[in-house]
Amino acid sequence: MSVDPRSALVLVGAAALLGACAGSGTLAPDARVRAEAPRVEHWQPLGANALDGLYESESIEGAVAAALWKVEYHFDARGAFSGAALAFGDDGPAFQTLGGAWSVPEPGRLLLGADEARAALDGDRLRLELEGGTLILRREALR
């Protein structure tokens, strides 16, 4: 099938005109996407009595991210914690749980049972730096 060059030119011109007829698409102010300013972080070393409540993972970085999908911890003011992690295993994802005592022997150092992490707070966010990576957790309201 051959196409007459003049017909092809007419089709290309018509397509260009149709594109030019499309308006600028002015959106109502409430329909526009607003870019949020980047979050300014103010991490402070975790203090001795700073943890109490439920924390849920916001970010999992480093080598540990290859094994963990989601992490949640509950810390109580008496020094007990309970945690759950949705981990990738050979049989697919599965929850793993742990619990025990937590303490802050010095600012910025968190002991979770026998495990240790460098810890810092930024408002309702908790950063745990572990040997295999970094977890950023956000305090969640208990429902």
C-alpha positions in Angstrom: 0.0 0.0 0.0 1.5 3.3 -1.0 0.7 6.7 0.5 0.5 9.8 -1.5 3.1 12.2 -0.1 0.6 15.1 -0.1 -1.9 13.0 1.9 0.8 12.2 4.4 1.6 15.8 4.7 -2.1 16.7 5.3 -2.3 14.1 8.0 0.8 15.3 9.8 -0.5 18.9 9.5 -3.9 17.9 10.9 -2.3 16.1 13.8 -0.2 19.2 14.6 -3.2 21.4 14.5 -5.2 19.1 16.8 -2.3 19.2 19.3 -2.2 23.0 19.1 -5.9 23.2 19.8 -5.5 21.5 23.1 -5.7 24.3 25.7 -3.2 25.0 28.4 -5.5 23.1 30.8 -5.6 25.7 33.6 -6.5 23.9 36.8 -8.5 25.2 39.7 -6.2 26.1 42.6 -7.6 23.2 44.7 -6.8 20.7 41.9 -3.1 21.7 41.7 -0.4 19.5 43.3 1.6 21.4 45.8 5.3 20.6 46.2 6.2 20.2 49.8 9.5 21.6 51.1 12.0 19.0 52.1 11.9 18.0 55.7 14.6 19.5 57.9 15.8 16.9 60.3 16.9 17.7 63.9 18.2 14.4 65.3 19.1 14.4 69.0 20.7 11.4 70.8 18.1 9.3 72.5 17.8 10.0 76.2 17.2 7.6 79.1 13.4 8.0 79.4 12.5 9.0 75.8 10.9 5.8 74.6 7.3 5.0 75.2 4.7 3.9 72.6 4.3 2.2 69.3 6.8 2.9 66.5 6.3 1.8 62.8 9.0 1.7 60.1 9.1 4.6 57.8 12.4 3.7 56.1 14.6 0.7 56.1 18.1 1.2 54.5 21.3 -0.7 54.0 21.8 -4.5 53.9 19.0 -5.1 56.3 16.5 -3.7 53.7 17.0 -6.9 51.6 15.6 -9.0 54.4 12.9 -6.7 56.1 9.8 -5.3 54.6 8.2 -3.7 57.7 9.2 -3.3 61.4 7.1 -2.3 64.4 8.3 -1.9 68.0 6.3 -1.1 71.2 8.3 0.3 74.1 6.8 0.8 77.5 8.1 3.2 80.2 9.0 0.3 82.5 11.8 -0.8 80.0 10.1 -3.7 78.2 9.7 -3.9 74.4 8.0 -6.1 71.9 8.8 -6.1 68.2 7.6 -7.6 65.0 9.3 -7.6 61.6 7.9 -8.8 58.3 10.9 -10.6 56.9 11.6 -12.2 53.5 12.5 -15.8 53.9 12.9 -18.9 51.7 9.2 -19.6 52.0 8.1 -16.0 51.4 7.4 -13.2 53.8 6.7 -14.1 57.4 6.4 -12.2 60.7 9.2 -12.7 63.2 8.7 -11.5 66.8 11.0 -10.6 69.6 10.7 -9.0 73.0 12.7 -8.2 76.1 14.1 -5.3 78.0 15.4 -2.0 76.6 17.6 0.5 78.2 19.7 3.6 77.3 23.0 3.2 79.2 24.2 6.5 77.8 22.7 9.1 75.5 22.4 7.8 71.9 23.0 4.1 72.8 20.0 1.8 72.9 20.2 -1.8 74.2 17.4 -4.1 72.9 18.0 -7.3 74.9 21.5 -8.3 73.8 21.4 -6.1 70.6 22.7 -2.6 70.5 21.9 0.3 68.2 22.9 4.0 68.0 19.6 5.8 68.5 18.3 9.4 67.9 15.0 11.2 68.0 13.5 13.9 65.8 10.1 14.7 67.2 8.0 11.5 66.8 10.7 9.8 64.6 13.2 7.3 65.9 16.4 6.4 64.0 18.1 3.2 64.9 21.6 2.6 63.3 22.4 -1.1 63.4 25.4 -3.1 62.1 23.4 -4.0 58.9 21.7 -0.7 58.2 19.4 2.0 59.5 15.8 2.0 60.5 13.7 5.1 60.7 10.5 4.6 62.7 7.6 6.9 63.3 5.6 7.0 66.5 2.0 5.9 65.9 -1.1 6.5 68.0 -2.5 3.4 69.6 -6.0 2.8 68.4 
